[in-house]
Amino acid sequence: MPRIVTKKKIRRMKLYKLVFLSFLLLGISCKNDENKSKKKEPVAQAEAEPLPEMSVFQLPSSWTTQERENIQLEELQGDVLVMVMIYTSCQAACPRLVADMRNIQKNVSEEANGETKFVFVSIDPEVDTPERLKAFAKENQMDDDQWLFLRGDLEDTREFAAVLAVNYKRISPMDFSHSNTISVFDKNGVLVHQKEGLGTNDSQTIEAIER
């Protein structure tokens, strides 16, 4: 029993440190373009080094894809990740978030798209089974390798939402209220950009992916 408590404490400390450092880095990156260009050069070397402490890949969570494959987030290292949290039965905000993701993908260059994955994480894992996620992907013509749909257990979903600063709450048996946030992570899993709102200008998000 003491061993389990210790692991949870370490996990939570890592999470809070990750949240703080990610948003600190995001704030700095938005204001200092010169530093960005100077720090671009060592990216190739950084990929061979241990993950940054603020990397989302540090999270120990496990996920199931729409293809029923079990993965951890670190397996996505090497791609730029554009991530959003939705649920498939949503009839209000989520279809618009899906449209925003599609619009971003359509306007990213072919070269950048080759190194980018668009990831949907369910906030309703009890309903969003892999079969349901796969059907949703087909309905929205997002069933090639560039589109990834994930579900985890309730604890891992809450933890991941905390990292993205996404708030969600069940308001009825079938509905949630939730943040409308699209997040961009670099190839090492570091948060570099967030877009808030529905149907807003995607130019900064596209620019972040291209960088």
Secondary structure, DSSP 8 states (H G I E B T S, - for coil): -HHHHHHHHHHHHHHHHHHHHHHHHHHHHHH-HHHHHHHSTTHHHHHTS---TT-GGG---EEEETTS-EEEGGGGTTSEEEEEEE-TT--SHHHHHHHHHHHHHHHS-HHHHTTEEEEEEES-TTT--HHHHHHHHHHTT--STTEEEEE--HHHHHHHHHHHT--EEE-SSS-EEE--EEEEE-TTS-EEEEEESSS---HHHHHHHH-
